[in-house]
Amino acid sequence: MTDKKIQVDNLYEEGEQWVQNLGDETIHAKRMPGVFRNFKWLAIALWSPFFIAPYLTWNDKQAILFDVENRQYHLFDITIFPQDIWMLTMVLLFLAILLAAMTTVLGRVFCGYFCFHTIWTDIFTLTEQWIEGMPIKRRKLDKAPMSFNKFKLKLIKHIIWISIALFSGITWMLYFGVTWADYFNGDLTMTTVTITVLIASGAYVFAGFMREQSCMWICPYARIQGAMVDEQSIMPTYDYYRGEKRGKLKKGEFVDGNGDCIDCNQCVAVCPTGVDIRKGQEYGCTTCGLCIDACDSVMKKVGKPTGLIRYTSLAEMEFNKPIKVLYKRPRVIVYTVILLAALSMLVYGISNIAPMDFKVLHDRQPLFVQLSDGSIRNKYELKVLNKTDAKMPIAISFESKIKNLKAQQPFNTVIIPIGNVKSIFVYLTAFESDVGKDNDVIFTVKSKQSVLEYKTSFFTPKSMR
C-alpha cells in the first residue's frame, strides 16, 4: 500500500493538475444507465408535485394558496396568518440544518439530486439531446457554421426551453392566486408579470446556458461545502491505489505495473460539471454518482471488479479506517438535536394554531380619564382576529376584583369577518376608592371554536403614584 501511494504521489508531482471547466466551453455530458442515473430520474419525479399542487382543491378551495394580499397562507385545512409566521423560521432552520447534516454525511448530495437548478438543468439538457443528438453530435453542431439545419434545431430547442421556463414561472405564480385565465386574458398586475418573467428568465439562462457555472459562481453553497465535510463524509471517490497506474486494457488481459483504470475517460464524459474524479475532490463535484455508473459499466466489460469509483470516505480510502456510525460523530449529533428541536416546535405550532387571536391594548394617551361624577374611566381596544374561513360571532365579557367595575355600554355579540382583525373599543369605569392593590382586569372572548383570555390593568391616579 505504501509503495503504491508513493507511485501515485509521484504521478501527481510529475504534472497531473486539477482541471476545472470555467465556462470556456459547454459541457455536453453523456447519459449512461445505472443505479445513480435511475436515482436522478426519481429525484426529477419528486419535483412533479410542484407542477400538480396548484390544481389541487380542498373544501372547494385551492389546497395550497399563499394569499399575500389578504395575508393568509392556506395549506389544506391549515390557515397561517402573519401572527403565526414564526413557524416559517422553524421551517427555514430545519431545512438549513438538514442541508448541513446531509453535506456532513454524504457531501453535496442535495446538489447532485434534489436542487431545483440540477433538476431543471437535467431537463433542459435532456431536451437538447432529443433535438440535437448525442454529445458528439452536439459538439460538432456547436462548432459548425450557421446553416438552415443548425438554425432549425437551435430554434426548436430554444422554443421548448422557453416554454419550460415560462411554464415554471406561471406555475410558481399559481400558488399566489393567479390563474391561467389571468394570463390568457391579460388580466395581470405588473408585479405578477415581473415575477413570472424573472423566474422564467432565470430558468432559461441558468439551466439552459450557465448550467454548472451557476453552481460555481452564483450559488454560495458550492463554496462553503468545504467547511461542512470532514474525513468521515461519504462521497464519490476514485480508488487511486487500485486504479493507478492507468493504461489501456482489453478484456482478459493483464499488464504488469498497471492499475485497473483503463483511462477510458467515461467518468469525465458523464459528469455534468466536467470534473475528473480521478484527480481528487473538486468544488465542482456535486456528488451525483454518475461517474460510478460509468466506471462500473466499464469494469464489467473488461472483467474487473466494480467499485473503482465508489461512495466512500477519506478515512476509509486514505487511512483504511472504518466509517464511524452516525451517533459517534459530534457534528451529526448537534445537527440532529437542532433538527428535532425545530421539527418539534413546528409540529407544536401547527397542531396548536388557534381559530382566533386576541389581544387587548390599553389606551396610553391618557391612561385614564376622571369623569364629572368622580369616577375613573379606562379605555381598551380589543383586537380579535378570525383565522377561520367563516364569519365568527363572538361574545365579550370581563372579570375583576375591583368593586363596582362596569362597562360604559353593554356587550353585544360581535361578528368578526373572515380572515380579518376587528377592533372593539371598551370603556370601563370605577371609583378610585373601590380599586385596591389588585387592579387586574381579565377580558374574555368566546366563540364556538375557542375561548381566549387576556389580562390587563385598570389605572387610577393612586396607581400612578
N, C-alpha and C positions, 0 to 999 in steps of 0.2 A: 504493500500500500504506500509506503514512504517513497520508494523509487518511482512509482507511478506518479505520485504527486509532484516530485521534483521535475519529472519529464513534462508534466502539464504546466508547471510554473515557468519552466524554460521556454515552452512553446509560446506563452503569452509575452515573455520578455523579448522574444525574437521578432515581434512585430504585430501580434494579434491586438487589435484595438476594438473598443466598443463602437458600433456604428448605429447611429440613430437618424431616422429619416426626419429631416427638419422642414419638410414641405417642398423640397426641391422637385419631387415627382409624386404622382398619385399612386397610392398603394392599391393594387388590384389583387386582393387576396384570393387564393384558391379555396374552393369549398370541397372538403372531403368528409365522407360519412364517418361516424364514430360516436362513442358514448357522449363526449362533451359537445359535439355538434348537435346531437339529439337533445341534450340538456338546454342548449341555447334556443332550440325550437320551442321547448317547453317554456322557457323564460319569455319568449315572444308571445306565446299563448296566454301567459299570465297577465299580459297587458290588455288583453281583449276586453275585460270589464270596463276599462277606461272608455271604450267606444260604445259599450252597451248600457252602462249605468244611467246616462241621462234620459233614456227612454223608459226606464222602469217607473211604475206608478205604485203608490201606496195610499190607501184610503182616498182614491180618486184624485191624488195629487202626485206631483213629481217626487219620487222617493228620495233623491239626493238633490237638494237645491240650496245654493248659497245666495240668499236674498239680501244683497248688500243694501239696497235702497231702504228696506224695512228693518235692516239689522237683525235678520233671522236666518239661522242655518239649520236646515232640515235634513236629518238622517233617519229615514223611515219614521219610526214613532217618536224619535228624539228631536226636540227643537232646542237649539242652543242660542242664547241671547248674549249680547256683549258682557253682561254680568257674569256669565259662565265661561268667558273666553280664556280664563286662566288654564282651562283644560287643554287649550291649544299649546300652551307652554309645555305641558306634560307630554303631549304628542311629539313635539319637536325635540324635547330632551330624550325621549325614548328612542326616536329614530336616529338621533345623533350618536347616542351611546351604542345603539345596536350596530351602527355602521363602524364605529371604532372597535367594537368587540369582534365583528366579522373580520375586520382587517387584521387584528391581532392573531386570530386563529387561522384564517385562510387567505391572508393577503387581500388584494384588490378584487375579491370575488364579486363584490357588488358591481364594480366597473365592468367586469367580464361578462356578466349575465343579466343583471337587473336594471342597470342605469338606463333611463329613457333615451339618452343620447346613443348608447350602444345599440339599443333595440331599433331605434329609427335608422341608424346608420346601416344596420344589418338589412333592414327592409329596403332601403334605398339601393344598396349595392346588389341585393338580390334582383331588384328590378333592372338594374344596369346589366346584370348577367343575362337575364331573359332577352333583353333587347340587343345588346352589343356582342354577346357571346362570352366565352371563357376568358380568363385573364390575358392569355397570349393575344387573342384577337382584339381585346380592348386596348392593350398597349400599342399594337400596330395601328389601330384606328386612331388613337390619340396622336401618333406621330405622322400619320398620313395627311397629305394636303386636303383642303376642303373640297369635297365633291358632293354631288347630289345625294348619293347613298349615305355619306357621312352626315350631311345636314339632316337628312330624313331621320336617321337613327337617333341623332342627338336631340332633334326636335321632339320625337316621340318620348324619349326618356325624360326630358325636362318637363313636358306636359304632364306626365304621370307623377313626377316628383312634386311639381307644384300642386297637383290635385291632392296628393297625400298630405302635403304640408297644409293646404287650406282646410282639408277635412279635419286635421288635427287641431287647427286653430278654432274652427267652428265648433267642434266637439267640446273643446275647453269652455267656450262661452255658453254652451247649452246648460252647463252646471249653474250658471248665474241667471237663469230665467230667460235667456234669449232663445228664440225658436228658429227653425228653418224658414218658416213663413216670413219672419222678420227680414231674413237675408234676401229671399226671393222678391219680397215687396219693397225692399229698400227702406224699411222702417227701422233704421238703426241709429243709435246715438254715435257721436264722434268717438266716445270712449270705447264703445263696442268695436267700431271699425279699427281703431288704433291698436287695441289689444289683439284682435284677430290677425291683423297684418303683421304685428311684431312676432307673434307665435309662429305664424306660417313662414315668415322670412327666416326666423331662427332655425326652424326645422329644415328649410330648404338649403340654407347656407351651411349650417353646422354639419348636418347629416349628409348632404349631397356633395359639398366641396371640401370643407375643412376636415371632416372625419376625425382621424386620430389626432390631428393638430389641435382640435378643440380641447382634448384631454391634456395635451402637453402645455398649451399656452394660456388657456382660459380657465379651466377647472382647477381650483386650488387643491382639490383632494389628491391629485396626482403628485403634488409637490410635498404634501405633509405625510404621505403614507410611510415614508422612511422612519418617522417618529412613532409610528403605530406598530410596526412589525418588529420582531425580535428573532433570535436564533431558533425559537420553537414554532414560528409561524410556518404553516404548511402551504407551499407554493409550487408551481411547476418548476422543476429543476432538472438540469442536464447532468447526468452522471458522468463527469469527465474522467473519473478513474477507470470506468468501464469503456467509455467511448473513445478516448484518445490512445494512440494517435490515429487520426482519421485516414481512411483510404478506401478506394473503390473495391467493391466485392460482389461476386456473383454467388448465387445460392449454392451451398455445399463447399465453397472454397474456404481456405484458411491462409492468411498472410501473417507470417511471424512479425511481431512488433506492432501490428495494427490493432486498434480497438474495434468495438462493434459499430461505431459510427461510420457509415459509408459515404458521408459528405454529399448526400443527395439534395440537401437544402430544402426538403419538403416542409420541414418545421418552420423555415422562414417564409416559404411560399404561402402557407395557410395563415400566417399571423396577420391579424387585421391592422396592426400598428407597425409591421415591418421589422420587428425585433428578432435578432438571432439569439435564441435562448441558450445556445452553446457558449456564448461569451459572458454568461452570468446574468443576474437580475438587473434590469434597467427600469427606469421610471416609466418607460413606455409600455412595459408589460402589464396587461390588465388581468393576468392570471386566468384567462378563459379556458386554457387546457386544450385548445385546438392543435397545438404542436404535439401534444401527447397522442391524439388521434392519428396524426400524420406519421409520427415516428413508429408507433405500434404497428401501423399498417405496413410500413417498410420492413420492420423487423420480422414480421410474419413471412413476408415474401422472400427474405434472404435466409430464413431458417434460424433466426436468433431470438432469444427470449425478449419479450416485451418489457417495457419499464426503463428503457434507456433515458427517456424523459418521463418523469413521473411527479406526482404531488408528494413532496416530502419537505422536511425542514433542514435548515443549515446544520443544526446539531446532529441530525442523523447522517447527513451526507458527509460533512467535514470531519466530525469528531466521533462518528459511529455511536452516538448516544441515542437511547430510545426516546421517542416523543413523550413528553410529560402529559399526564392526564390533566384535563382542564381544571379540576378542583385543586391542583397543586401549583397553579400559576397565579401569583398575586394579582396581576393586572386583570386577568379574566374574572377573578373573584370580585374585584372592585366594580368592574363593569356590570357584572351580574346583579350585585346589590343595588346599584343605581337603576338598572333596568326594572328590577322587581318593584323598587320604590315608586318609580314613575308610573309603571303599569298599575300598581295598586291604587295610587291616587287617582289615576284616570278612570279606573273601574268604579271607584267610590264616587267620584264626581258624576259620572254618567248615571249610575244607579240611584243617586240621591238628588237629581235635578227636580226642584220643586215646581209645581204648576204655576206658582206666582212668587213674586219677590216683593218685599215690604220693608220700607224704612220710613223713619219719621225725622223731619228737620224742624228744629225749634227756631222760631224767628229770632234773629240776633239783633236787629235794629228796630225797635228796642227789644230787650229780653222780656219786659213786662210793661203793662200799662195800668195805672191806677185810675179806676172809674170814679164817677161823681158820688156814688154811694159808699166809697171807701174800699171796695173790693179790688182784688188784683186779677188782671186778665193776662193769660199767656196764649200766644198764637202758635199753632203747629201746622206743618204741611205734611200730610200723609201721602206718600208716593207708593202706588200699588201697580205692579207690572203683571200683566196677564201673559203667561207663557204658553197658553193653550191655543188651539185652533178654533175656539168658540167663544162667544161673549160670556163674560164671567160676572154674575151677580155676587156681591159681597155684602156682609153685614159688619158694621164697625161698632166697637164698644171699648170701654176703658175701665180700669180699676185703680184705686189708690187708697192709701191710708189717711189721706188728707180729708178732714171732715168737711162735709157740705160742698165738696168739689163737684161742679156741674158744668155741663156743656151749654154754651150760649144758645145753640139750636139743637133740636132732636136729630138723632141719626136716622137717615133713611137708607134703604137698600140702594147701593150704587152699582152701576153696570160698567165694567171695565172692558174696553174694546179689545178685539183680537190682537195680540202681539204689541200692545201699546201700554204706555205708562199714563195713569190718570192721577192727578193731584187733587186731594180733598183737604180743604182748609177747616181746621177745628179750633174753636175758641173755648178755653176752659177758664172758669172764674172761681175764686175762693177768697175769703177774708184772711188777711195775714195772721190773725190770731188763731186761725184753725190749722195753720201749717206748722207742723212740728219739725223735728230733725229729719224724719223720713219724708222727703218730698218727691219720691219716685212716682211716676205715672206709667202704667203699662197699657199700651194700646193693643187691641186685638182685632184682626180682620179674619173673617171666616167665610169660606166658600164651600162648595160641595166637595172639592178635592182636598183641601187642606185648611189648617188653622195656623196663623202666624202671629207672633207677639213681638213687640218692640218696646224696650224700656227707655224712658227719657225722664226729664225732671221738670218740676214746677218752680219757677223762680219768683222770689219776692224781694223787697228791699232788705229784709232781715237776712236772707240767704246770701246777699252780696257783701255783707259786712265782714 
